[in-house]
Amino acid sequence: MTLFETLQQQQQQPPSSTSQSDSQILSHEATVNKANDSGFFANVTSNPLFSAGFGLIGVGAGLSLLRKGTTVGSSILRRKLLVTLEIPSKDKSYMWFLQWMSQQAPKRQVQHLAVETSYRQHDNGSVTTKFGLVPGPGTHYFKWRKIWMKVERQRDGKMMDLTTGSPWETITITTLSRDRYVFKELLKEAQEMALKKQEGKTVLYTSYGPEWRPFGTPRKRRMLESVILDKGIKERIVNDVKAFIGNGKWYNERGIPYRRGYLLYGPPGSGKSSFIQALAGELQYNICILNLSERGLTDDRLNHLLSNVPERSIMLLEDIDAAFTKRKQTDNQGYQSMITFSGLLNALDGVASAEERIIFLTTNHAETLDPALIRPGRVDLKEYLGNATEYQIKNMFMRFYDDEKLADQFVERLKGKPVSTASLQGHFVYYKDRPLEAVQNTDTLFNQLL
């Protein structure tokens, strides 16, 4: 056999036992390695420290997922089932809602109350204070029309209203989404309640920062007949004001600013403020009272207030002589307030001054006023209200007692003696059911005046 044939025969033969042995060895090694790996894993997982760690991680992860799921689920439910309404303190309905809630919600359902104090110091030194209780900051629950509502009045201690210096507040009302219609109904009722309180009454506004806010509760309208002025004065003013109201077209067609100014001057107690209140009642107007000597009043704030007077309101600047006398060398010398004389003139009839405005100025000392302040265009009608005349004395007596004979005696006793209508009114109130004593004690009245 040749060498080539021998090699060919060896290639055709099956693997030798040596090859088989090698394969077995490799297979055994793999089995051993696998067994070793399994044993190592089993040893590690059976370790108590390892088990405790994975257990804690698993429990923590489960609780975290559960908590997150609860939060997400709660948020989804709130979005689906609840609806909220936010009312900021700058909105007009803010006070309407607080007053409405204080009336509608049973007292036992409002556990947090806040006091709102209206304070005003009069020119004679007397003080008028009004207290009102409204729901305070916090969370309130109450039922209205069989619907439960959650009301949160929140006060932000960090945010302030720069115009008033008061903390920023919001009211958030929450109820079921299906009852969202109740928001419009309660706001409408709150508005109607606020307007109903003003129906047939005169609202007095005072400045609070750059805003006008009602002072106290609305007052019953004073009858024009209750104020007795000297002959012709009342009729002249009333006719002039009524002729002005509703004639804006006439003013606009002629290029005349649609505003009217009045000056009432005379000694204290002559009926200036009383007449303005009665005039407002006759016209069904409100009154905005501004004290020019008020601390912190600036030109900008004055201009803003006079340009944003509430609709159907008479603007009243009382005792204007207390803030301004005749001008000195400069505008801001010799004045008791922070506003300048030029600032007042611009607010009265400057480019930015308001249209459709009725403004009354009152003073006890007209002679101290600068002529520029009371010239035509700023003051269109001037009327002097002095001490009581015989005409006023008799008519006031008749209004209280309706006894003409005694009225004539009363007038005769006071002839030539200066007496104010305010003093007469106080005298008649004191002797309200004793007209004869009112006549007999006129000397006492006069002595008190001295």
C-alpha positions in Angstrom: 0.0 0.0 0.0 1.3 3.2 -1.0 1.8 6.2 1.3 -1.1 8.1 -0.4 -3.5 5.2 0.1 -2.6 4.9 3.7 -3.3 8.6 4.4 -6.6 8.4 2.5 -7.7 5.4 4.6 -6.9 7.2 7.8 -9.1 10.1 6.8 -12.0 7.8 6.1 -11.8 6.2 9.6 -14.2 7.5 12.5 -12.8 9.6 15.2 -10.5 7.9 17.6 -11.2 7.2 21.3 -8.9 10.1 22.1 -11.2 12.6 20.4 -14.2 11.1 22.2 -12.4 11.5 25.5 -11.7 15.2 24.8 -15.3 15.8 24.1 -16.4 14.2 27.3 -13.9 16.2 29.3 -15.2 19.5 27.8 -18.8 18.5 28.5 -18.0 17.6 32.1 -16.2 20.9 32.6 -19.3 22.8 31.3 -21.5 20.8 33.6 -19.3 21.5 36.6 -19.1 25.2 35.8 -22.9 25.4 35.5 -23.3 23.6 38.8 -20.8 26.0 40.4 -22.7 29.0 39.0 -26.0 27.7 40.3 -24.6 27.1 43.6 -23.1 30.5 43.9 -26.4 32.2 43.0 -28.2 30.0 45.4 -25.8 30.9 48.1 -26.1 34.6 47.5 -29.8 34.7 47.3 -30.1 32.5 50.4 -28.0 35.1 52.3 -30.4 36.9 54.9 -28.8 40.3 54.4 -29.3 40.0 50.6 -33.0 38.9 51.1 -33.7 41.7 53.6 -32.3 44.4 51.4 -34.3 43.3 48.3 -37.3 43.0 50.5 -37.1 46.5 51.9 -36.5 47.9 48.4 -39.4 46.0 47.1 -41.8 47.2 49.9 -40.5 50.8 49.6 -41.0 50.8 45.8 -44.5 49.3 46.2 -45.5 51.9 48.7 -44.1 54.7 46.6 -46.0 53.5 43.6 -49.1 53.1 45.7 -48.7 56.6 47.1 -48.1 58.1 43.7 -51.0 56.2 42.3 -53.2 57.5 45.0 -52.1 61.1 44.5 -52.6 60.8 40.7 -55.9 59.1 41.2 -57.0 61.8 43.7 -56.0 64.6 41.3 -57.9 63.0 38.4 -60.9 62.5 40.6 -60.7 66.2 41.7 -60.5 67.3 38.1 -63.4 65.1 37.1 -65.7 65.6 40.1 -64.9 69.1 41.6 -64.9 72.6 40.3 -63.5 75.8 41.9 -64.2 79.5 41.6 -61.6 82.1 42.6 -62.6 85.7 43.5 -59.6 88.1 44.1 -59.9 90.9 46.5 -59.6 93.5 43.7 -62.9 92.3 42.2 -66.1 94.1 43.0 -67.9 90.8 43.8 -65.3 90.1 46.6 -67.1 92.2 49.2 -70.5 91.3 47.8 -69.8 87.6 48.4 -68.5 88.1 51.9 -71.6 90.1 52.9 -73.8 87.6 51.2 -72.1 84.7 53.0 -72.4 86.4 56.4 -76.1 86.6 55.8 -76.8 83.3 54.1 -74.5 80.8 55.9 -75.8 79.8 59.4 -73.6 81.3 62.2 -72.7 77.8 63.3 -71.2 77.1 59.9 -68.9 80.2 60.0 -66.4 79.5 62.7 -63.9 82.2 61.7 -65.1 85.8 61.7 -63.3 89.0 60.8 -64.3 92.5 61.8 -64.5 95.3 59.2 -64.4 98.8 60.7 -65.4 101.9 58.8 -64.0 105.0 60.5 -64.5 108.6 59.7 -63.5 111.8 61.6 -65.7 114.7 60.9 -64.6 118.3 60.6 -66.1 119.2 64.0 -63.9 116.5 65.7 -66.6 113.9 66.1 -66.0 110.4 65.0 -68.3 107.9 63.3 -67.4 104.3 63.4 -69.2 101.3 61.9 -68.5 97.6 62.7 -69.3 94.7 60.5 -68.6 90.9 60.8 -67.7 88.9 57.8 -66.2 85.4 57.3 -62.5 85.6 58.3 -59.5 83.9 56.7 -59.7 80.1 56.9 -61.8 77.3 55.5 -65.6 77.3 55.8 -68.2 74.7 54.9 -71.8 75.5 54.4 -74.9 74.3 52.6 -76.9 76.4 50.2 -79.9 75.2 48.2 -79.0 71.6 49.2 -75.5 72.0 47.8 -72.4 71.7 50.0 -69.7 74.2 49.3 -66.2 74.7 50.6 -65.0 78.3 50.9 -61.4 79.2 51.5 -60.5 82.8 52.3 -56.7 83.0 51.9 -54.5 85.9 52.9 -51.1 86.1 51.3 -48.7 87.5 53.9 -45.9 88.0 51.3 -48.0 89.7 48.6 -49.4 93.2 49.2 -51.7 95.5 47.3 -49.3 98.4 46.8 -52.1 100.8 46.2 -53.8 100.2 49.5 -51.1 98.5 51.6 -53.4 95.6 52.5 -52.5 91.9 52.1 -53.6 90.3 48.9 -56.6 88.0 49.5 -58.5 85.5 47.5 -61.7 83.5 48.0 -61.9 80.0 46.5 -65.2 78.3 46.3 -65.3 74.5 45.7 -68.2 72.3 44.9 -69.2 69.3 42.8 -68.6 69.7 39.1 -72.3 68.9 38.4 -73.3 71.9 40.5 -71.1 74.5 38.8 -74.2 76.4 37.8 -74.6 77.5 41.4 -71.7 80.0 41.1 -73.6 82.3 38.8 -76.7 82.1 40.9 -74.9 82.9 44.2 -73.0 85.8 42.6 -76.2 87.2 41.1 -77.9 86.9 44.5 -75.0 88.6 46.2 -75.1 91.5 43.8 -78.9 91.8 44.1 -78.6 91.8 47.9 -75.9 94.5 47.8 -78.0 96.7 45.4 -81.1 96.1 47.5 -79.4 97.5 50.5 -78.8 100.7 48.5 -82.3 100.8 47.0 -84.0 104.0 48.1 -80.9 105.0 50.0 -77.8 107.2 49.6 -74.4 105.5 49.6 -71.5 107.6 51.0 -68.1 106.7 49.5 -64.8 107.6 51.0 -61.3 107.1 49.5 -59.3 104.0 50.4 -56.0 104.3 48.6 -56.8 104.9 44.9 -60.3 103.4 45.3 -63.7 104.6 46.4 -65.3 102.4 49.0 -68.7 102.6 50.7 -68.6 104.1 54.2 -70.8 102.3 56.6 -74.3 101.2 55.6 -76.3 103.2 53.0 -78.4 106.0 54.5 -82.0 106.6 54.0 -82.5 109.3 51.4 -83.1 112.7 52.9 -86.1 114.5 51.6 -85.3 117.8 49.9 -88.2 119.4 51.8 -86.4 118.7 55.1 -83.7 121.2 54.3 -84.9 124.8 54.5 -82.7 127.4 52.8 -83.4 131.0 52.3 -85.8 132.0 49.5 -84.8 130.9 46.0 -81.4 129.3 46.8 -82.6 125.6 46.8 -84.6 126.1 43.7 -81.8 127.7 41.8 -79.3 124.9 42.6 -81.8 122.0 42.0 -82.9 123.5 38.6 -79.3 124.0 37.5 -78.2 120.5 38.4 -81.3 118.9 36.7 -80.7 121.0 33.6 -77.1 119.7 33.5 -78.0 116.0 33.9 -78.8 114.3 30.6 -77.6 117.1 28.4 -74.2 115.7 27.4 -75.1 115.9 23.7 -75.6 119.7 24.0 -72.2 120.1 25.7 -70.4 117.9 23.2 -71.9 119.7 20.2 -70.6 123.0 21.4 -67.2 121.6 22.6 -67.8 122.4 26.2 -66.5 120.0 28.9 -69.4 118.1 30.3 -68.9 118.9 34.0 -70.5 121.3 36.5 -69.0 122.9 39.6 -70.7 124.5 42.6 -69.5 126.4 45.6 -71.5 126.6 48.8 -70.0 129.0 51.4 -71.0 130.4 54.7 -70.6 130.0 58.5 -70.6 126.5 60.1 -74.0 124.9 60.6 -75.7 126.8 57.8 -76.9 123.5 56.1 -74.3 123.1 53.3 -73.6 119.4 53.8 -77.3 118.7 54.7 -78.5 120.3 51.4 -76.0 118.2 49.3 -77.2 115.0 51.0 -80.9 116.0 50.3 -80.0 116.9 46.7 -78.4 113.5 46.2 -81.6 111.9 47.5 -83.7 114.0 45.1 -81.5 113.0 42.2 -81.1 109.4 43.4 -77.3 109.9 43.3 -74.6 108.8 45.8 -72.0 111.0 47.4 -68.2 110.7 47.2 -66.5 112.6 50.1 -62.9 113.6 49.9 -60.9 115.5 52.5 -58.1 117.4 50.8 -56.2 117.5 54.1 -56.0 113.7 54.3 -52.5 112.5 55.0 -50.9 110.8 52.0 -53.0 112.4 49.4 -50.9 113.3 46.4 -51.6 115.0 43.1 -51.6 111.7 41.2 -54.0 110.0 43.6 -56.3 113.1 43.7 -56.4 113.1 39.9 -57.1 109.3 39.8 -59.9 109.6 42.4 -61.6 112.5 40.6 -61.3 110.8 37.3 -62.9 107.5 38.6 -65.9 108.7 40.6 -68.6 106.0 40.7 -71.5 106.5 38.3 -74.4 108.6 39.5 -72.4 110.3 42.2 -71.9 113.8 43.5 -68.2 114.6 44.2 -67.9 116.6 47.5 -64.8 118.4 48.6 -65.6 119.6 52.1 -64.0 122.6 53.8 -61.6 123.3 50.9 -60.2 126.3 52.8 -58.6 124.0 55.3 -56.3 122.6 52.6 -55.7 125.7 50.5 -55.4 129.4 51.2 -54.2 132.1 48.9 -51.1 131.0 47.0 -47.7 131.8 48.3 -44.6 132.2 46.2 -44.7 128.5 45.1 -47.4 126.0 44.8 -46.4 123.9 47.7 -45.7 126.5 50.3 -48.1 127.2 53.1 -50.3 124.2 52.5 -51.3 121.6 55.1 -51.6 118.7 52.6 -49.3 117.0 50.2 -51.2 118.0 47.0 -50.2 121.2 45.2 -52.5 123.9 44.1 -51.7 123.3 40.4 -52.4 119.6 41.0 -55.9 120.4 42.3 -56.6 122.7 39.3 -55.6 120.0 36.9 -57.7 117.5 38.6 -60.7 119.8 38.4 -60.5 120.8 34.8 -57.3 119.6 33.3 -57.0 117.4 30.2 -57.3 114.2 32.2 -60.2 115.4 34.3 -63.4 113.3 34.1 -66.4 114.1 32.1 -70.1 114.0 33.2 -69.2 115.1 36.7 -71.0 117.1 39.4 -68.7 118.5 42.0 -69.5 120.6 45.1 -67.0 122.6 47.1 -67.8 123.8 50.6 -66.0 126.3 52.7 -66.6 128.5 55.8 -64.2 131.1 54.5 -64.6 131.9 50.9 -62.5 135.0 51.2 -59.4 132.9 51.7 -59.8 131.0 48.5 -57.6 131.8 45.5 -59.7 133.3 42.6 -58.2 130.8 40.2 -59.8 128.0 42.1 -63.4 129.4 41.9 -63.3 131.0 38.5 -66.0 130.1 35.9 -65.3 126.7 34.4 -64.2 125.3 37.7 -67.0 126.7 39.8 -70.1 127.6 37.7 -72.5 128.5 40.5 -71.8 130.1 43.9 -74.4 130.3 46.7 -74.0 131.8 50.1 -75.6 129.9 53.0 -75.6 132.2 56.0 -77.2 132.2 59.4 -81.0 131.5 59.6 -83.2 134.3 58.2 -86.7 135.0 59.4 -88.0 133.0 56.5 -86.0 130.0 57.5 -86.7 130.3 61.2 -90.5 130.4 60.7 -90.5 127.5 58.2 -88.4 125.3 60.4 -90.6 126.0 63.4 -93.7 125.2 61.3 -92.1 121.9 60.1 -91.6 120.8 63.7 -94.7 122.0 65.4 -97.2 123.3 62.7 -98.3 126.2 64.9 -98.2 129.5 63.0 -99.0 131.7 66.0 -96.2 130.3 68.1 -93.9 130.4 65.0 -94.4 134.2 64.7 -93.7 134.6 68.4 -90.5 132.5 68.0 -89.4 134.6 65.1 -90.0 137.8 67.0 -87.9 136.6 70.0 -84.9 135.8 67.7 -85.2 139.0 65.6 -81.7 140.5 65.0 -79.9 137.6 66.8 -77.5 135.4 64.7 -78.4 131.8 64.9 -77.5 128.9 62.7 -80.0 126.4 61.2 -78.0 123.6 62.9 -78.6 125.2 66.3 -82.3 125.7 65.6 -82.7 122.1 64.6 -81.0 121.0 67.9 -83.3 123.3 69.8 -86.4 121.9 68.2 -85.3 118.3 68.7 -84.7 119.0 72.4 -88.2 120.4 72.7 -89.8 118.1 70.2 -93.1 117.7 71.9 -93.1 121.1 73.8 -93.5 124.0 71.3 -94.4 126.5 74.0 -91.2 125.7 75.9 -89.3 126.0 72.7 -90.6 129.6 72.4 -90.1 130.5 76.0 -86.5 129.3 76.1 -85.2 131.2 73.1 -83.0 133.3 75.3 -81.2 130.2 76.5 -80.6 129.2 72.9 -79.0 132.6 72.2 -76.9 132.6 75.4 -75.5 129.2 74.4 -74.5 130.7 71.1 -72.5 133.4 72.8 
